Amino acid sequence: MRCLRVRWAVLLTLLAVLAAACGVAFSAEATLEELRHAQLQPSGITDLLDPIAESGRVGWDCAPEHAARARTARAAELPAVEP
């Protein structure tokens, strides 16, 4: 009698897990279908950043730009590293 209860418990547990797995699979398929039909908008170039030329970015007159254009580390005025 005890063996029969264990078998039924295992069978019902397997059926519940199978039903849950099927539910997850069907909901994931619906989500993928929605993503496939969704229109993707191409992103444009932002107006904030201009292209970087050989002389640097136009309109960016800041310390990092000056440091990036410096020919030596001393000319870049980098912060000193303390030992």
Residue frames relative to the residue before (quaternion, step in Angstrom):
aa qw qx qy qz dx dy dz
M 1.0000 0.0000 0.0000 0.0000 0.00 0.00 0.00
R 0.6601 0.5066 -0.3059 0.4626 3.56 0.98 -0.87
C 0.6258 0.5445 -0.3264 0.4532 3.59 1.03 -0.77
L 0.6418 0.5277 -0.3191 0.4558 3.56 1.04 -0.77
R 0.6370 0.5206 -0.3221 0.4685 3.60 1.04 -0.77
V 0.6457 0.5161 -0.3178 0.4644 3.55 0.97 -0.84
R 0.6530 0.5139 -0.3192 0.4556 3.58 0.94 -0.84
W 0.6610 0.4948 -0.3080 0.4726 3.59 0.95 -0.86
A 0.6389 0.5244 -0.3272 0.4580 3.59 0.99 -0.80
V 0.6580 0.4936 -0.3059 0.4794 3.58 0.96 -0.85
L 0.6575 0.5123 -0.3100 0.4573 3.58 0.93 -0.89
L 0.6822 0.4747 -0.2937 0.4722 3.60 0.87 -0.88
T 0.6269 0.5248 -0.3352 0.4682 3.59 1.05 -0.70
L 0.6544 0.5055 -0.3084 0.4702 3.58 0.96 -0.84
L 0.6477 0.5096 -0.3169 0.4694 3.58 1.00 -0.78
A 0.6475 0.5103 -0.3192 0.4673 3.60 1.00 -0.78
V 0.6546 0.4982 -0.3094 0.4771 3.59 0.98 -0.82
L 0.6429 0.5177 -0.3178 0.4666 3.59 1.00 -0.80
A 0.6535 0.5033 -0.3122 0.4713 3.59 0.96 -0.83
A 0.6526 0.5020 -0.3177 0.4702 3.60 0.97 -0.80
A 0.6519 0.5111 -0.3166 0.4621 3.59 0.95 -0.83
C 0.6468 0.5039 -0.3215 0.4736 3.60 0.99 -0.77
G 0.6373 0.5296 -0.3243 0.4564 3.59 0.99 -0.78
V 0.6567 0.4948 -0.3064 0.4796 3.57 0.97 -0.84
A 0.6539 0.5184 -0.3177 0.4503 3.58 0.95 -0.83
F 0.6764 0.4846 -0.3027 0.4648 3.60 0.90 -0.83
S 0.6647 0.4844 -0.3206 0.4699 3.61 0.95 -0.76
A 0.6349 0.5123 -0.3370 0.4699 3.60 1.05 -0.67
E 0.6296 0.5292 -0.3375 0.4579 3.58 1.02 -0.72
A 0.6462 0.5084 -0.3221 0.4693 3.58 0.97 -0.79
T 0.6443 0.5142 -0.3233 0.4646 3.58 0.98 -0.78
L 0.6549 0.5047 -0.3148 0.4661 3.59 0.97 -0.80
E 0.6287 0.5238 -0.3366 0.4659 3.58 1.04 -0.72
E 0.6446 0.5097 -0.3244 0.4684 3.59 0.98 -0.80
L 0.6583 0.5016 -0.3121 0.4665 3.58 0.96 -0.79
R 0.6450 0.5310 -0.3279 0.4411 3.56 1.00 -0.76
H 0.7296 0.4195 -0.2373 0.4852 3.59 1.01 -0.79
A 0.5225 0.6391 -0.4254 0.3711 3.59 1.19 -0.20
Q 0.4098 -0.6947 0.5348 0.2518 3.54 -1.05 0.77
L 0.2287 -0.7579 0.5975 0.1275 3.54 -0.87 0.97
Q 0.2678 -0.7650 0.5677 0.1446 3.54 -0.83 1.00
P 0.3944 -0.7118 0.5155 0.2684 3.60 -0.74 0.92
S 0.3984 -0.7085 0.5269 0.2485 3.53 -1.01 0.78
G 0.3364 -0.7436 0.5467 0.1871 3.53 -1.03 0.80
I 0.6325 -0.5016 0.4140 0.4208 3.51 -1.30 0.08
T 0.4352 -0.7027 0.4936 0.2706 3.55 -0.86 0.91
D 0.4828 -0.6752 0.4821 0.2803 3.54 -1.11 0.67
L 0.5572 0.6455 -0.3831 0.3551 3.57 1.20 -0.40
L 0.7953 0.2633 -0.1268 0.5311 3.58 0.88 -0.90
D 0.2761 -0.7312 0.6032 0.1590 3.52 -0.90 0.96
P 0.6240 -0.5188 0.3967 0.4291 3.60 -1.17 0.25
I 0.4449 -0.6766 0.5172 0.2772 3.54 -1.13 0.65
A 0.1829 -0.7781 0.5953 0.0819 3.55 -0.71 1.10
E 0.7243 -0.4121 0.3095 0.4580 3.56 -1.29 -0.06
S 0.7088 0.4389 -0.2578 0.4884 3.58 1.07 -0.67
G 0.6561 -0.4819 0.3160 0.4873 3.62 1.24 -0.04
R 0.6713 -0.4666 0.3636 0.4467 3.55 -1.25 -0.16
V 0.4369 -0.6793 0.5246 0.2693 3.52 -0.96 0.87
G 0.8044 0.2773 -0.2084 0.4823 3.56 -0.88 0.92
W 0.6480 0.4706 -0.3372 0.4948 3.59 1.19 -0.07
D 0.0871 0.7887 -0.5984 0.1109 3.55 -0.13 1.26
C 0.3503 0.7289 -0.5046 0.3023 3.55 0.29 1.29
A 0.7172 -0.4737 0.3069 0.4087 3.56 -1.29 0.34
P 0.6647 0.4931 -0.3430 0.4443 3.67 0.82 -0.75
E 0.6364 0.5151 -0.3346 0.4666 3.59 1.05 -0.69
H 0.6474 0.5013 -0.3198 0.4767 3.58 1.00 -0.79
A 0.6521 0.5087 -0.3154 0.4653 3.59 0.98 -0.80
A 0.6579 0.5123 -0.3130 0.4547 3.58 1.00 -0.76
R 0.7121 0.4435 -0.2571 0.4797 3.60 1.09 -0.64
A 0.4958 0.6690 -0.4339 0.3439 3.60 1.22 -0.19
R 0.4650 -0.6981 0.4759 0.2645 3.55 -1.05 0.76
T 0.7802 0.1794 -0.1109 0.5888 3.62 1.11 -0.56
A 0.6213 -0.5444 0.4061 0.3907 3.55 -1.25 0.37
R 0.6220 0.5361 -0.3438 0.4556 3.60 1.05 -0.68
A 0.6737 0.4845 -0.2940 0.4742 3.60 0.98 -0.80
A 0.6257 0.5536 -0.3420 0.4302 3.61 1.15 -0.48
E 0.2888 -0.7888 0.4923 0.2283 3.58 1.30 -0.28
L 0.1487 0.8019 -0.5539 0.1675 3.53 0.85 1.05
P 0.5719 -0.5814 0.4278 0.3897 3.61 -1.10 0.47
A 0.5011 -0.6651 0.4708 0.2913 3.54 -1.07 0.79
V 0.3317 -0.7242 0.5720 0.1957 3.54 -1.04 0.84
E 0.2660 -0.7734 0.5570 0.1447 3.54 -0.69 1.10
P 0.4586 -0.7036 0.4666 0.2774 3.60 -0.89 0.89
